[in-house]
Amino acid sequence: MTDRHDEGGPRRVGQVKEITSLSNPIIKDIKALTNKKTREETKSFLAEGLKLIIDALDLGWTIRTLIYSKAAKGKPIVEKTAARTVASGGLVLEVSEKVMTSITRRDNPQMVAGVFEHRWKPLKSVELGRNDTWIALDRVRDPGNLGTIIRTADAAGASGVILVGDCTDPFSLETVRATMGSVFALPIARAGVSEFLDWSRKSGARLVATHLAGAVDYRTIDYKSRPVVLLMGNEQSGLPEELAGAADALARIPQAGRADSLNLAVATGVMLFEARRHCLSLDGEGA
């Protein structure tokens, strides 16, 4: 089959190819996805691991390219996933070990990887139910923190994540790895500060922000009467006054030791599970 051009750029459709050369242009295109600019231009990103890829397909994500090493050839589950990829119009690549290592940049690479179309949830389309909990992150910069927060939000039963301002890319390889597949399970929205504040005012949510000057113990906040948006600040500078001033409650997490702050992902996890504990009790699922 010949190549065609989609909204996301060139796409090689419904084919199976064997590639052993590091200089192959298709491999160069895949490796270029390490650059945020390329990901934005092509609206695509790389993910690793067979289970993760199967989960993504089951959740309805569009796969553009499936890559597997020769060591995975002939495995029934890999062959089935390859067939699903071709049937959906994607490209399947059987590659040498050196090519797979160059793509994943690991000494011990996964045997299967995939290129997916990225997906953003428009913030204006987010409507909150009574028991919903969303995470809003202001200028989160660390890929590991963001990936861990997405994974934790998924585990806690949160409804989604909103990236506010200049945040690290949730579709970078490092972040996708840290999510352990949860990037496919949760909607992710992004917005500037003004757009986020406008949406927040109209959403009916209780906006709860963590802040060093927070006067309210996070355990005493009302998480039940309204949907909740947990607003977490930048790793280094915390929340700016514009965002902190818009919060319905400024929360603090009491700490008994000498440390005066928590890692962003840890603090978000603490807040998330407390909020979800209250929300779940509304349905009799927890206390």
N, C-alpha and C positions, 0 to 999 in steps of 0.2 A: 504494500500500500504506500501511497505517497504521503508526504507531509501536508498538513494543512495549518491554517492560522486561526487560533481561537482568541477569545478576549484576553487570556493570560499569556499570549505569545505563541511561538511555534510549538506544535505538539505532534509527535510521531505516533500515529494511531494504529492500534490493534496489531502490533508486530511483536515478534520474538527475535532478539538478536544475541549473538555471542560476541563478547568484547574482551580482548586480552591486553590491549594497548592503553597506556596511560595518556597518550596524546589524542585519543579518539575525541572528536568534538562533542559527542553526547556526554561523555564523562567530564569533559571540561565544563559543560553547561551545569551538570549536577554539582560539581565541586564549587562552582561560582555561587551556589546558594549559601555558602558561608558568609557572603556579603549581604548586608541588610538591603542595600540599594537593589541588588539583583532579585532578592525575594519580593521586594515591593513592585518592581517592574514586571516580574513574571507571575506575581500573585501565587507563589508556590514556596514550599519548604520541604526539608528533608527530615524523615523520621526513621528510627532504627528499631529492629526487633520484630519477629514474626507475629507474636501475640498482639503487640501494639497495632500492627498493620491490619490484622484480622478484625480487631475491635473497631478500628477506624472505618473499615469497610462496612461492618455491621451497623455502625451508627450513621451511615449514609455519606461519608466523606468521599470526595472525588479523588481517585488516585490517577496520577499522570504516568508515573513510571514505577515499576517494581524491579528492584535489583537484588539478585541473589548470587552467592558465590557457588562455584562448581561443587563444593562440598555439600551443598544443600540440594543439588540436582537429584531428582528421583524420589525425594521424600513426598509422600502423598499429600500432606497438608500444604507443602510448598507448591506442588503442581496444581492443587485446587485453587490456591490463591493466585497463581499465575493465570489460570483459566478465567477467574473472575476479573482480573485486570484486563486481559485481552477482550473479554466480552463487553466490558464497559468502555472500550476504546482506548485503553492505555497501552503503554509500551512495556515489554518485559525484557530485561537484560540479564543474561547469564554471564558473569564476569569472573576473571581470575582472582586469586587471593590478593595479589598485589594491587589490583584495581579496587577491590573492596576496602582494603586497608587505606588506600589513598582517599577514598570517599569519606570514610568515617573518622579518619585521623586517629585511629586507636591501634595499640599493639595487639589487642585482643578484640578484633571487630566482631560485630554481629554478622551472622551469615545472610541476613535479609534486611533490606532497607527499602523505603518507598518515598517518592516525591508526591506530595499532595497539594491540591489547591487550598490556599489558606481561606479562612472564613472569619469575618468580623460580624458581630451583632450590632446593628445600628442602635445607638443609645435611645433615640427617639421612639424606637419600637419596643423598648423594655417596659412592660407593665407589671406591677408588683401585686402579688397575692398577699393575703394577710400573714401567712407563715413564711414568707420569703426572706432570705438573708443574702444580701449581695456584699461583695468586698470592693471597695474603691481604693486604689493605690495611687498616691501622689508621687510622681517622678521616681518610681522604683527603678534602680539602675543595675542591680546585681542579677544576672540571669539565674543563678542558683536560688536566690531568694524568691524570685518570681515563680520559677518552676515549682518550688516547694510549696508556695502559697496556693497555686492552682491545684496541686495534688491534695493539699490539706482541705481546701474548700470543697473539693469533690468528695473526700472522705467524710466531711462533716455534714454533707447534704446541703451545702449552699447552692444558690440558684445561678450564680455567675460572678464574673470579675469585671470591673471597670478600671481601665488604665487612664489616669488623669495627667495631662501634660506630657512632658518628654520622658517616656518610660522606655526601658529596654524591650526588645522585640520578643513577644511570647512565642514566635515561630523560629527563633534562632535554634541551632542544633543543641546548644548547651541548655537552653530553657526547656525544650521539648524533652531532652533526656531527663531533666530533673522532675518533670511532671509525671513520668512513668506512665504516660498514656492519657492522663487526665485532661490534657489539652484538647482531646477529642470529645470529652464528655461534658464540658462546661462551655456555655456561651461566653465570649469575651468581647467587650465593647471598649471603645476608646473615645476620648473627648478632651477638648481644652477645658480650662478651669471655668470659664463663663458658661459654656454649654453644659457642663456637669452641674453647676450650681442651679442653672435654670431648670434642668430636668429634675434635680433633687427637690426643688420647691414644689413642682407640679406633681411629683410622684406619690405624695402621701406618705413617704417613708420617714422613719425616725433616723436622723443622721447622727451616728455615734462616732466620735473621733477620739483616738488616743492622743494624749498630749502630756508633756512633762509637767505642765501647770494644771493638769486635770484635777478637778475638785471632787469628782464622784468615783467611788470605788466601782470598778467594772461589774462587780457581782450584784450591785444594788440597782442597776439600771432597768427600766421597764422595756423588756424586749418583746412583750406579748401583745400589746394593744394595737401596734402598727407594724407593717413590714419594716425591716431594719437594713440600713446601709452602714457597714463598718468602714470608716475612713481612716486609712493608715498613712503616715507621712514618710517622706524620703529617709533613707538609711542614715544620712549624715545630719541633715538640717531639720528633720521633722516637718510638721505642717506649717505652711505660711499663714499669716494672720487672716488672709482673705478666706481660706478654707476653714480654719479653726473657728473663726467668728460666725460661720454659717451653721455650725453644728448645733444640734439640739442638746447634746450632752458632751462634755469633755471628760473622758474617762482616764483613770489611772489604774495601773496594775501594781498593787503593793508588793514591795520586794524587801525581804528580811536581811539579805546579805549586804556586802559592800558595793556590789554592782548597782549602778543607778539607772540602767536601761537594759532592754532585752534586744536580741537580734530581731529584725523585722518579721521574719517568717515565724519565729517562735511567738512573738507578741500577737501576731495575727491569728495563729493557731489557738492561743489562749482565749482571745476574744470570740473567735468563731465558735468554739465548742461551748462556751458559756451561753452565747446567743442562741445556738441551736438547742441547747438543753431546755431552755425556756420555751422555745417554739414547739419542740416535740411534745412537751407536756400538755400543750393545747389539744393534741390528738390522743392523749393517753399513752404515748409511746415511750415516755421517759419522765423523769422527775427532776 
